Amino acid sequence: MSADRELDAAGITAPALREAYRRCRALNAEHGRTYYLATRLLRPEQRPAVHALYGFARWVDDIVDDVHSGLAAKEAALGDVEHQLAVALRENNSSDPVMSALLDTAQRYEIPHDHFRDFMASMRMDLTVTDYPTYDDLMVYVHGSAAVIGLQVLPVLGTTVPREEAEPAAAALGIAFQLTNFIRDVGEDLDRGRVYLPANELAAFGVDRERLRHARARGRADEKVRAALRDQVQRAREVYTRARPGIAMLAPRSRPCVLTAYRLYGRILDLVEDAGCDVLSRRVVVSNGRRLAVALPALARAMFARAA
């Protein structure tokens, strides 16, 4: 379905606002392949809002991960986004297309503004925090970087129970996806100077930053690193287990989308294990065939839910 048909279904008519949503949709399609595929299983009127939420997160994430900018430039860029966000939320207006789409989505679905502020706080942590001593320390960061993403999307998806009842599972799913990324991208994050795995849990297996660097440099993880990563995979799976009951709390039309994302991200953990947890020399990727194998049955369920 074209972007215009989605915008028509969502009742978004203002030309500038339609163009803003198109920009967010393009960002999602370009950068979030698994996430974008899952959104195709939503009802057309839901998709623009999810694209807007993704577009804003992508915008800020790109600032933080820009390898060509120094700390001062990143701080200034984040400060500019924070200022724009504060003004937009206060004045109910913005000249930036991504911010305009975000603001419209927040209004339509009554998304608490604190979720966006918490996200910005975690992104600012990325500028200076490079290690997390414990899992609890990591969760401070993950609350803003992942849990609130689940909470932002929840009103768009809709629920069959009071929203607050579904919120813990929605937050857990956001965390599960983030932990999966941390495990898959441990090598790339290390290149950026960051380790998103709890230091004390790595140390229990005799692993520290230097050992990870050594494994990255030689292109192969030793058994201690593999064991530590297997432990992190198990931790992530436990969070997926906590998140799973929340899918049944969603509106029926939204369940196929979230279940698809759940299965595809869970498949990443399978691939990590299939690789012997040696992910420091390569990045595991869910194949297009596997994406289709998961998505096509879900598409059939989505079409049934829409008809029903």
Salt bridges, closest charged atoms under 4 A:
ASP4 OD1 - ARG18 NH2 3.52
ASP4 OD1 - ARG22 NH2 2.65
GLU6 OE1 - ARG25 NE 3.10
GLU6 OE2 - ARG40 NH2 2.85
GLU6 OE2 - ARG47 NH1 3.01
ASP8 OD1 - ARG18 NH1 2.89
GLU19 OE1 - ARG22 NH1 3.05
GLU30 OE1 - HIS31 NE2 3.67
GLU45 OE2 - ARG43 NE 2.66
ASP61 OD2 - ARG58 NH2 3.90
ASP62 OD1 - ARG58 NH2 2.94
ASP65 OD1 - ARG194 NH1 2.84
GLU82 OE1 - ARG124 NH2 2.70
GLU91 OE2 - ARG90 NH2 3.76
ASP104 OD2 - ARG108 NE 2.53
ASP114 OD1 - ARG117 NH1 2.83
ASP118 OD2 - HIS143 NE2 3.19
ASP126 OD1 - ARG194 NE 3.94
ASP131 OD1 - ARG209 NH2 2.80
ASP185 OD1 - ARG184 NE 2.91
ASP185 OD1 - ARG283 NE 3.07
GLU188 OE2 - ARG283 NE 3.25
ASP189 OD1 - ARG192 NH1 3.26
ASP191 OD2 - ARG216 NH2 2.58
GLU201 OE2 - ARG235 NH2 2.15
GLU210 OE2 - ARG213 NH1 2.60
ASP222 OD2 - ARG211 NE 2.82
GLU223 OE2 - ARG230 NH2 2.44
ASP270 OD1 - ARG237 NH2 2.85
ASP270 OD2 - ARG267 NH1 3.99
GLU273 OE1 - ARG237 NH2 2.72
ASP274 OD2 - ARG267 NH1 3.98
ASP278 OD2 - ARG226 NH2 3.56
